[in-house]
Amino acid sequence: MTCNSASTPPTAHASTAIGGHDLADIADAVPSASAVYGDAVVTGVSDDSRTVEPGDLYLAFPGRHAHGLDFELEALARGAVAILSDRPAVSLPSVVVTNPRSCAGPASALVHRHPSKGMRVYGTTGTNGKTSTTYLLGAALSAAGETVGTITGISIAGPRTTRPAARTTPEAAVLQQSLASMRDEGATSVALEVSSHALDQGRVDATHFAAVGFTNLTRDHLDYHRSMDDYFAVKSRLFEPHRTEVAAIGVDGDYGRRLASSVGVPCWTWSASNPGAHIYADRIRSGPTGTFFIAHTPDGPLDVRLRLLGPHQVDNALTALAMLAATGVELDAAVAGFEQLTHVPGRLERVDDGRSGVVALVDYMHNTDGQHRLLPYLRSLSTGKLIVVIGATGDRDIGKRFPLGATAAEYADIVIVTDESPFSEDADTIRDAVVDGAVAAGSATVIVEPDRRDAFELAVEHARHGDVLVVAGRGCDDHVVHGNRSAPFDDRVELRAVLENSASTS
């Protein structure tokens, strides 16, 4: 998941290369290099002409609207010493390759001295739960005595430095530089969120994983992938033997069972209910203060206490536990680390102050699987109404919109449909599809308010003591995008402000 930020996107800067590499070295390290023109000593890598620094290799990718080579002169002016692309540059030495994106990882890893080989890198993939699992891994590894970095759609956080993330998994140049910086800051382990887009585009190529984990696979991103089978095939690439030493796979779903039966590396399975898995859970309890369960492991049972809200966090904790067990981490320390994690930004994050008697939360649930997991739990917390504020994002899978509205109305008493980020699409069209789904469910009061801030005010006006109010879909994203216009809007900040204003005027 990505938390969009107004901050400057991460860039492949602060090179940790020592001595540099010439173009022949780089050509030898990448697939499909067909020619080298000239020579240069490369000490860094950037795929953005605006962030090039002196000594950088500029990765010039072909794109939908422009080619990276269109910005060659800007890269040159900023100090680029060479270019890697699918055709020669005019002004700089060049490595010419068939597919520049597939070469970005190997080239960047070479320049930064293969940072993933100097640390234990834990990669988590799946439709839902990647971010929370990565946070849980970070907390557990820290409690076990590791010096930890985490890379998620929220932030790139090393032992000493943290910066906002531009996407769920960084582009290859940024990823390798980030890993190198973490290594140089003393990190011994890194927990990394791995998206299907990143796998398909080669962003994690040349990253060596100590362990990789699979949470689940449900409908999402079908605007990008051709089908669920294609989506699954892309996810499965993370589990290939050349990428990872071991795997941890949830087998409560069909896709997980398929994956576990086919991987070519040692595999630890986990389940929230099946005693046949290597690690499984029972006695699960999820309430207003957290989630509790017994994890049965080969070394014996563990009492797991999570301060994170929602029963879905059991799956995330089991994914993390299986990855840690597979790499020999002390599990007693790991579960102690779990308990220290108080929240994950934008994941059932409470924004109320507790005084009004209304539980108000912001969550990232943006598909029906997430809704089916979380909305019954939120209903159980309510002694009154469940109020859901929902929308859908533009330029994404249009087939999700009607079901999002229908599922929200299946569980909620009041559904308020509003706009998220339409991007290039017509906001009315997106909103109407969600409304149609909510109305078709026939069981909730459906209110339409296009303005997001006004929708929050309506939700708070309808809320009474004992109610639960959740704003769903965007998590900790802090901007909304209409066409080419981007404006600050953090659901957590805005909802908190509405709640405070309501309290002061009541």
NORBEL-V88449 format. One record per residue. N is the residue number from 1. RES is the residue in one letter. PSI is psi as a letter, one per 20 degrees, with the letter a starting at -180 (none if undefined). D_LAST is the distance of its C-alpha to the last C-alpha in Angstrom with 1 decimal. Layout:
[[N,RES,PSI,D_LAST] [N,RES,PSI,D_LAST]]
This chain:
[[1,M,q,37.0] [2,T,p,36.3] [3,C,o,33.3] [4,N,p,33.8] [5,S,q,33.4] [6,A,i,33.7] [7,S,r,36.0] [8,T,p,39.8] [9,P,q,41.2] [10,P,q,43.4] [11,T,q,47.0] [12,A,m,50.3] [13,H,a,51.0] [14,A,l,52.2] [15,S,p,55.3] [16,T,j,56.6] [17,A,q,60.0] [18,I,o,63.0] [19,G,h,66.0] [20,G,r,64.8] [21,H,q,66.4] [22,D,r,68.8] [23,L,h,68.4] [24,A,h,71.1] [25,D,g,69.1] [26,I,g,66.0] [27,A,h,68.1] [28,D,h,69.6] [29,A,i,66.2] [30,V,q,64.6] [31,P,q,65.6] [32,S,k,67.4] [33,A,p,68.3] [34,S,h,71.1] [35,A,q,71.9] [36,V,p,71.4] [37,Y,o,72.0] [38,G,a,72.5] [39,D,q,71.2] [40,A,q,68.5] [41,V,o,67.0] [42,V,p,63.4] [43,T,i,61.0] [44,G,r,57.7] [45,V,p,56.2] [46,S,q,53.6] [47,D,j,52.8] [48,D,o,50.9] [49,S,h,53.0] [50,R,i,50.1] [51,T,j,50.0] [52,V,q,53.7] [53,E,q,55.1] [54,P,p,58.8] [55,G,i,60.9] [56,D,q,58.7] [57,L,p,59.9] [58,Y,p,57.9] [59,L,o,57.2] [60,A,o,57.4] [61,F,q,56.1] [62,P,q,56.7] [63,G,r,53.4] [64,R,h,52.3] [65,H,i,51.9] [66,A,r,54.0] [67,H,q,56.4] [68,G,h,55.9] [69,L,i,59.3] [70,D,i,57.9] [71,F,k,56.3] [72,E,g,59.4] [73,L,h,60.0] [74,E,g,56.5] [75,A,g,57.1] [76,L,g,60.5] [77,A,h,59.1] [78,R,i,56.6] [79,G,j,59.5] [80,A,p,60.0] [81,V,i,63.5] [82,A,r,63.9] [83,I,q,62.3] [84,L,p,62.1] [85,S,a,61.9] [86,D,j,63.7] [87,R,r,66.0] [88,P,q,67.4] [89,A,r,65.6] [90,V,h,67.3] [91,S,i,66.8] [92,L,q,66.4] [93,P,q,68.2] [94,S,q,66.9] [95,V,o,66.8] [96,V,p,67.0] [97,V,r,65.6] [98,T,g,65.1] [99,N,n,61.4] [100,P,h,59.6] [101,R,h,56.5] [102,S,i,58.5] [103,C,i,60.1] [104,A,g,57.0] [105,G,g,56.4] [106,P,g,60.0] [107,A,g,60.5] [108,S,h,57.3] [109,A,g,58.1] [110,L,g,61.6] [111,V,h,60.6] [112,H,j,58.1] [113,R,l,60.6] [114,H,m,59.1] [115,P,h,56.2] [116,S,i,55.2] [117,K,i,58.6] [118,G,j,57.8] [119,M,r,54.6] [120,R,o,53.4] [121,V,p,51.2] [122,Y,o,49.1] [123,G,p,48.0] [124,T,p,45.6] [125,T,r,45.5] [126,G,r,44.1] [127,T,g,41.5] [128,N,q,38.6] [129,G,i,38.1] [130,K,g,40.1] [131,T,g,37.4] [132,S,g,36.3] [133,T,g,39.9] [134,T,g,40.8] [135,Y,g,38.1] [136,L,g,39.4] [137,L,g,42.9] [138,G,g,42.0] [139,A,g,40.5] [140,A,g,43.4] [141,L,h,46.1] [142,S,g,44.6] [143,A,h,44.6] [144,A,j,48.2] [145,G,j,49.3] [146,E,q,49.3] [147,T,p,48.2] [148,V,q,46.0] [149,G,q,44.8] [150,T,q,42.5] [151,I,o,42.5] [152,T,r,39.7] [153,G,i,37.8] [154,I,g,35.2] [155,S,r,37.6] [156,I,o,41.2] [157,A,o,41.0] [158,G,a,44.2] [159,P,h,45.0] [160,R,i,44.3] [161,T,q,42.8] [162,T,p,39.9] [163,R,q,39.3] [164,P,q,37.2] [165,A,q,38.9] [166,A,h,39.7] [167,R,r,40.5] [168,T,g,40.6] [169,T,p,44.2] [170,P,q,45.5] [171,E,q,48.5] [172,A,g,51.7] [173,A,g,52.4] [174,V,h,48.9] [175,L,g,49.2] [176,Q,h,52.6] [177,Q,h,51.6] [178,S,g,48.5] [179,L,g,50.6] [180,A,g,53.1] [181,S,g,50.6] [182,M,g,49.3] [183,R,g,52.9] [184,D,h,53.6] [185,E,i,50.5] [186,G,j,52.0] [187,A,p,50.2] [188,T,h,52.2] [189,S,q,49.9] [190,V,p,47.7] [191,A,p,45.3] [192,L,p,45.1] [193,E,p,43.2] [194,V,o,45.7] [195,S,r,44.8] [196,S,h,47.2] [197,H,g,47.2] [198,A,g,48.3] [199,L,g,51.1] [200,D,h,52.2] [201,Q,j,52.4] [202,G,k,54.1] [203,R,h,51.5] [204,V,j,52.3] [205,D,q,56.0] [206,A,j,58.0] [207,T,p,55.2] [208,H,p,56.6] [209,F,p,54.3] [210,A,h,55.0] [211,A,q,52.9] [212,V,q,50.9] [213,G,q,48.4] [214,F,p,47.4] [215,T,g,44.0] [216,N,r,44.2] [217,L,o,45.0] [218,T,r,43.1] [219,R,p,42.8] [220,D,q,41.5] [221,H,k,43.0] [222,L,j,45.4] [223,D,h,45.0] [224,Y,g,47.1] [225,H,q,49.2] [226,R,h,51.5] [227,S,r,50.8] [228,M,h,49.6] [229,D,h,53.1] [230,D,g,53.1] [231,Y,g,49.7] [232,F,g,51.1] [233,A,h,54.3] [234,V,g,52.5] [235,K,h,50.4] [236,S,h,53.7] [237,R,h,55.2] [238,L,h,53.3] [239,F,j,55.3] [240,E,q,58.8] [241,P,h,61.1] [242,H,i,61.5] [243,R,h,57.8] [244,T,q,57.0] [245,E,g,58.7] [246,V,r,56.7] [247,A,q,54.0] [248,A,o,51.2] [249,I,p,50.3] [250,G,p,48.0] [251,V,k,50.0] [252,D,i,47.5] [253,G,r,47.8] [254,D,g,50.8] [255,Y,h,50.7] [256,G,g,50.5] [257,R,g,53.5] [258,R,g,55.4] [259,L,g,54.7] [260,A,h,55.6] [261,S,i,58.9] [262,S,i,60.0] [263,V,q,59.0] [264,G,k,62.0] [265,V,r,60.6] [266,P,p,59.9] [267,C,p,56.8] [268,W,p,54.4] [269,T,q,52.5] [270,W,q,49.2] [271,S,q,47.4] [272,A,i,44.3] [273,S,h,46.6] [274,N,o,50.3] [275,P,i,52.4] [276,G,i,55.0] [277,A,q,53.1] [278,H,h,53.9] [279,I,p,50.4] [280,Y,r,48.2] [281,A,q,45.2] [282,D,r,44.6] [283,R,l,42.2] [284,I,p,39.2] [285,R,p,35.8] [286,S,p,32.5] [287,G,a,29.2] [288,P,i,25.8] [289,T,i,27.5] [290,G,a,30.5] [291,T,p,33.7] [292,F,q,36.9] [293,F,r,40.5] [294,I,p,44.1] [295,A,o,46.1] [296,H,p,49.7] [297,T,r,51.9] [298,P,h,55.7] [299,D,j,55.3] [300,G,r,53.4] [301,P,q,49.9] [302,L,p,46.9] [303,D,o,43.6] [304,V,p,41.0] [305,R,o,37.4] [306,L,p,35.0] [307,R,i,31.6] [308,L,q,31.0] [309,L,q,29.1] [310,G,p,30.9] [311,P,h,34.4] [312,H,h,35.7] [313,Q,i,35.8] [314,V,g,38.8] [315,D,g,40.8] [316,N,g,40.0] [317,A,h,40.9] [318,L,h,44.1] [319,T,g,45.1] [320,A,g,44.7] [321,L,g,46.6] [322,A,h,49.4] [323,M,g,49.8] [324,L,g,49.9] [325,A,h,52.3] [326,A,h,54.5] [327,T,j,54.8] [328,G,j,55.4] [329,V,q,52.2] [330,E,o,51.6] [331,L,h,49.1] [332,D,g,48.0] [333,A,h,46.9] [334,A,g,45.3] [335,V,h,43.0] [336,A,h,42.1] [337,G,h,41.0] [338,F,g,38.9] [339,E,h,36.9] [340,Q,i,36.2] [341,L,o,34.4] [342,T,h,30.7] [343,H,r,29.6] [344,V,p,31.1] [345,P,p,29.1] [346,G,j,27.6] [347,R,o,28.8] [348,L,l,26.1] [349,E,p,24.4] [350,R,p,21.1] [351,V,i,18.4] [352,D,r,15.4] [353,D,j,15.2] [354,G,i,15.4] [355,R,h,12.4] [356,S,i,10.3] [357,G,j,13.6] [358,V,p,14.0] [359,V,o,17.2] [360,A,p,17.2] [361,L,q,20.7] [362,V,p,22.9] [363,D,r,26.5] [364,Y,i,29.7] [365,M,o,30.9] [366,H,j,32.7] [367,N,r,35.3] [368,T,h,35.6] [369,D,g,37.2] [370,G,h,34.1] [371,Q,g,32.0] [372,H,h,34.3] [373,R,h,34.2] [374,L,h,30.5] [375,L,h,28.6] [376,P,h,30.2] [377,Y,g,29.2] [378,L,h,25.6] [379,R,h,25.8] [380,S,h,27.2] [381,L,i,24.2] [382,S,p,21.9] [383,T,j,21.6] [384,G,d,19.7] [385,K,q,19.9] [386,L,p,21.3] [387,I,p,19.9] [388,V,p,22.3] [389,V,p,22.2] [390,I,q,25.8] [391,G,a,28.4] [392,A,q,31.9] [393,T,q,33.8] [394,G,r,36.5] [395,D,k,40.2] [396,R,a,40.0] [397,D,o,41.2] [398,I,h,40.4] [399,G,i,41.4] [400,K,i,38.2] [401,R,g,35.7] [402,F,g,36.3] [403,P,h,36.4] [404,L,g,33.2] [405,G,g,31.3] [406,A,g,33.2] [407,T,h,32.7] [408,A,g,28.9] [409,A,h,28.8] [410,E,h,31.2] [411,Y,h,28.8] [412,A,q,25.3] [413,D,h,23.4] [414,I,p,21.8] [415,V,p,23.6] [416,I,o,22.2] [417,V,p,25.3] [418,T,a,25.1] [419,D,q,27.6] [420,E,d,28.7] [421,S,o,31.7] [422,P,h,34.2] [423,F,c,36.8] [424,S,i,39.7] [425,E,r,38.7] [426,D,p,37.1] [427,A,h,33.4] [428,D,h,33.5] [429,T,g,36.4] [430,I,g,34.7] [431,R,g,31.4] [432,D,h,33.5] [433,A,g,35.4] [434,V,g,32.3] [435,V,g,30.9] [436,D,g,34.3] [437,G,g,34.3] [438,A,g,30.8] [439,V,h,31.8] [440,A,h,35.2] [441,A,h,33.8] [442,G,j,32.5] [443,S,i,30.2] [444,A,q,26.7] [445,T,p,24.5] [446,V,p,25.2] [447,I,p,23.0] [448,V,p,24.6] [449,E,o,22.8] [450,P,h,25.3] [451,D,p,23.1] [452,R,g,22.0] [453,R,g,18.9] [454,D,h,17.7] [455,A,h,18.7] [456,F,g,16.4] [457,E,h,13.4] [458,L,g,14.7] [459,A,g,15.2] [460,V,h,11.7] [461,E,h,10.6] [462,H,i,13.3] [463,A,p,12.7] [464,R,r,12.1] [465,H,p,13.2] [466,G,i,16.9] [467,D,q,16.9] [468,V,p,18.8] [469,L,p,18.1] [470,V,p,21.1] [471,V,o,22.0] [472,A,q,25.8] [473,G,h,28.8] [474,R,i,28.6] [475,G,c,27.9] [476,C,j,28.2] [477,D,p,29.7] [478,D,j,28.3] [479,H,q,29.7] [480,V,q,29.9] [481,V,p,33.1] [482,H,o,33.9] [483,G,c,37.6] [484,N,j,38.8] [485,R,p,35.4] [486,S,p,33.4] [487,A,q,29.9] [488,P,p,27.8] [489,F,o,25.1] [490,D,o,24.3] [491,D,h,22.2] [492,R,g,21.1] [493,V,g,20.1] [494,E,g,18.3] [495,L,h,16.4] [496,R,g,15.4] [497,A,g,14.2] [498,V,g,12.1] [499,L,g,10.6] [500,E,g,10.0] [501,N,h,8.6] [502,S,g,6.0] [503,A,h,5.3] [504,S,h,5.8] [505,T,i,3.8] [506,S,none,0.0]]
